[in-house]
Amino acid sequence: MREGKLLRSELIDLNGELFYVEKVGFKDWHISLHNFYLISDALCDGRKIVDQKWDYNDFCNITVCFDDHTFALLRQVECISLVRSYRAIPANEFDELARPLIQ
């Protein structure tokens, strides 16, 4: 993610499955909210979405599956966290597997 101040960036091996985790911070929640949509648009730009899942309680929580990888993006007040797989994983399965890496 190009937006925000980098707080975390690492590769995590979870039972043989590799994930990239990144977290960026912002000055306040308004800026974080605005950038959440900029980041999610940039990550999906021009790509065919195979599966996606939004959290309808707070529209700042999305999981998107493409044909070659899956990612989840979560806004946590003044921070935005990303977790990305290196293969396509269905959204529900991805959430169970990868979400604990960013919460």
SVG drawing of the C-alpha trace seen along z (x, -y; Angstrom):
<svg xmlns="http://www.w3.org/2000/svg" viewBox="-25 -13 34 40">
<polyline fill="none" stroke="black" stroke-width="0.4" points="0.0,0.0 1.4,-3.4 -0.9,-5.4 -0.2,-5.9 2.8,-5.3 4.1,-1.7 3.7,0.0 4.2,3.6 5.3,5.6 6.1,9.3 5.7,12.7 4.0,15.3 4.1,19.1 1.0,20.6 1.1,24.4 2.8,24.2 0.6,21.5 2.4,18.2 0.7,14.8 1.9,11.2 0.7,8.9 1.0,5.2 -0.3,2.4 -0.3,-1.3 -1.3,-4.1 -3.0,-7.5 -3.2,-10.8 -6.9,-10.3 -10.0,-8.1 -11.3,-10.5 -8.1,-10.1 -8.0,-6.4 -11.6,-6.0 -10.9,-7.9 -7.7,-5.9 -9.5,-2.6 -11.5,-3.1 -8.6,-4.4 -6.6,-1.3 -9.4,1.2 -10.0,-0.4 -6.3,-0.3 -6.0,3.4 -9.0,4.3 -8.4,2.0 -8.9,3.7 -9.0,7.2 -11.8,9.8 -13.2,10.5 -14.0,14.2 -15.5,13.9 -15.8,11.1 -17.3,10.6 -18.1,7.2 -18.8,6.8 -22.1,5.0 -21.8,3.8 -18.8,1.6 -18.2,1.2 -14.5,1.0 -13.8,4.7 -13.6,6.6 -12.2,9.9 -11.6,10.3 -10.6,13.3 -9.1,13.2 -8.0,16.1 -4.4,16.0 -4.7,14.7 -7.0,13.5 -6.7,10.5 -8.5,9.0 -8.5,5.3 -9.5,4.2 -9.8,0.6 -9.1,0.4 -9.9,-3.3 -6.6,-5.0 -4.9,-1.9 -5.5,0.2 -4.4,3.8 -3.9,6.0 -3.3,9.8 -2.7,11.4 -2.3,15.0 -0.2,16.3 -2.9,18.5 -6.7,18.1 -8.6,19.1 -12.4,18.8 -13.4,15.7 -15.0,17.7 -12.1,20.1 -9.6,17.2 -11.3,15.3 -11.0,18.3 -7.4,18.9 -5.9,15.4 -8.0,12.9 -6.4,13.9 -3.1,12.7 -4.3,9.0 -6.6,8.7"/>
</svg>
